[in-house]
Amino acid sequence: MIAHIVKLSAALAALAIISAAPVGAQTMADFVRAFSGTWQTLDPDFTDGGACRVGLNDVPVGNRFGLTTQNCGGLMAGLRVWGIDDNQLALVDDQGAVVARLGGNQNRVSGQTSNGETVIFERVPEGSNAPASDVVESDCTYFGYTSSCAKEADFARPSAEPDREMTARVLVKLNARAEARPDAEIRASIPAGTCVRVSECTTASDGDWCRATIADTTGWIRQRAMRRDRWPVLTYTAGCELQ
């Protein structure tokens, strides 16, 4: 059953439904098979000398499964095993502590670390050096819906300044999503020209994502998107004056 379910949340819900009876080996095997493989994060907080790669395998280690790491730093440096924890995919360190709880689909998962940071992991296709991205590499990423190319400085992350909050100016009509994934639930649609508060940012293969607050709604906004499936577009820049 779970082999035919794409979303991790749905797969875990299915596991919860049958938890009243013993979980069969095939059910767990299906889950492990669905999410085994190589995943990576590009966030500099979790890398050391390159993208942090985590290989999830199907070798039992107690009631969890083994993993391997490469170029991982920060909280990810001590990862040892993975499994299911509180209905989420859990990455666990060599002390038995859950470092991150993640949800998503078989290509991309995101969630919170033990110290409250957001992290994105993306599956690396077999034989590839990078996760699949829906942003086409181009010599020009357009500055919003203009005919001008964005400059390198335009991609700078929002940052806090003395006596000023982190902010971002939205360049195009932009969806704010529940998670830092393009398939996550839309919480708000932000009009072009809006100045939004930003609390944190993280990096994925499709660029930076930042957690923004609009009125009383909080959601993740993506800094690069595709226009008509052809042209890469910069969707927001750092810094603006809140009204």
N, C-alpha and C positions, 0 to 999 in steps of 0.2 A: 504493500500500500504506500509506504513512505517513499519508495523509489520513484513514484510518479508525482510526488509533490515537490515543487521547486522551492518554495519559500521555507526558510528555516523555521520561522514561527509556526507555520502550518505543520511542519514535520514534528516539532516538539509538542504541539497541541495534540497530534495524533498519538504520540507516546503517552501523554497524560491521560488520554481517554482509556487506554488499555492498561493503565498502571494498576488497576484493581486486581488484575490477574498477572501472573509472572510474565515478564517481558521475554518473548521468545528470542533465541539466538539469531534467527533470520531477521527479525525486526531491528535489533541492534546492528547486525551486519549491514543492513540496508542503509541505516543512518551513517555508519562509519564509512561505507563505500561512497555515499553521496558527498561527504565533506572531507574525505582524505585527499591528500595532494599537497602541492606547494602553494602557499599564500605569502603575500608580502605587504608591508606597509612602507610608505615613502616619507612618513612624518619624521623630521629630523630629531624629534625628542626620543625616538625609539630606534634610531639607526646608528651604526658605527662602522664607517668605511664603505658604505653602500646601502642599498635597500635591505631592510630587515626581512629575511626570508624564514618562514616557519613551515617545516614539512610535517604535516599531520599524517601519522601512519596508523595501521590497524593492529599493531603489536600490543597486547594487553599489558598494562603495568598496574597491578592491583585492580581497582574498579574503574580505571581510566585507560588511556592509550598513549603510546609513546609519541615523541616528536623530536625533530632536529631543528637547529637554528643556525643562521649564518648572518653575520654583520648586524646583529641585534644589540642595541644598547639601551640604557635606561632601565625601565621596568621589565623590558623584554629580554634582557641579557640572561636572566636566570630561569627561563622557561624550561620545563621538564616533561610535562604530560598535558593531555587535553581530554575533555569529556563533556558531560552535561551537568550543569549546575544551575539550580533555580530556573529550569526551563530555558536555559540559554547555553550556547557553546562557550565553554570555559577554557581559558589558558591558565595553567597552574605552574608555579615555580618549584624549585627544588626543596623548598620548605613546606610544601603542601598548601600554600596560600593561593587563592584565585587572584591572578594578576589582571585579567580582563574578562568581562562577560559580553558576548557578541550575539547579534541577531542579523538576519538578512536573507540572502539567497545563496545559491551554489556558486555564484561568481563574485559576490561582494558581501562582506559582513562588517558591521560597525557596532560600537558600543562604548561602555565606560571602563576605564582602568580603575584599579583599587584606590588611586588617589584623585579620582574624579575627572581625569582627562579623557577626551574623546579620541578614539583610534579607529582607523579604517584599515581592513585587510582585504586584499583582492586576490583572487585565484590567478596563478601564473599558469597559462596553458602549457601542456607538456611540449618540450622542445623549444619553448620561447624564453626569452630573457626578461620579458615584461608582461604585466597583466593587460588584458584587452581593454581598450578605451574607445568610447564612442566619439571622442574629439579627434578630428582629422588633423594631422600635423601639417602646418602650412607656414609659409614665409610671412604671412600676414594674419594676425588676429585683429579683427576690426574693433575699433573703439565704439562699443555699442552698435547701433544701427547706422553708423556713419560710413563714409567711404574712406576714412583715414585708418591707418594701422596703429594699434596701440603701441606705445613705447615700453621699454623694459621697466621703467619706473612706475608705469601705470599698474603693474602686477604686484606691487608691494603689498604686504599684508597690513591690515589695520593694526595700529599700535597705540598704546596709551601714552599720553603726554601729560606733563605736570598740569594739574587742574583741569584736564580735559578727558572725557571718556573716549573709548575706542569707537569709531564710527566708520560707516561706509556709505558712499553715494551710489545709488542704484541707477544704471544707465539705460536699462530696458525693462519692460514689464517682466517681473521675475517671480517665480514661485518659491515660497519658503516651505521646506519639507520637514517632516517629523524627525527624520534621520538624515545623515550626510550621504544619501544615496539617491540617484535619479529616479528610482522606482518607489521611493517612500511616499507616504501620504502627504498631500498638499495641505498645509495649515493656513496659508494666506497667499494672496496674489499682491505683489508690491508694485505700485505704479512707478514708471520711469521718473527719475528726478527726486525720489524720496531719499531722505537721509535717515539711516537706521543705526541704532546702537548695536555694537558687536561685543560679545563676551569672550569668544575664543575662536580659533581657526585650526584646521588640520589639513593635511595634504593627501591627495590621491592621484591616480594616474590621469584623471581629467581635471587636475588643477586644485587650487585651494577651495575649501568650503569653510564658511564662517557661520557661527550661531548668532542670529540677529533677532532683535526685538522690535516688533512693529505694533504700536499701541499696547494692547495687553496680550499679544500673541508672540510666541518665540518659535523660530524655525531655522533650518539650515539653508543657506543660499550658496549657490555654486558660481565661482568666478568666471568660468568659461563654459560656453554652450555652443550649440550649432544652430545656425539660421538656415531654414529650409534644407536641412541635412547636407549642406554644402560648405558654408562659410563659418569658420570659428569666430566667435564674438566674445569680447570682454564684457561682462555683465555688471560689474561694479568696481569702483576704485576706493582706495583708502582715504578717509578723512572728509568731513563735511561739517556744516553747522546745523545742529539740531534746532528745530523750531519750538 
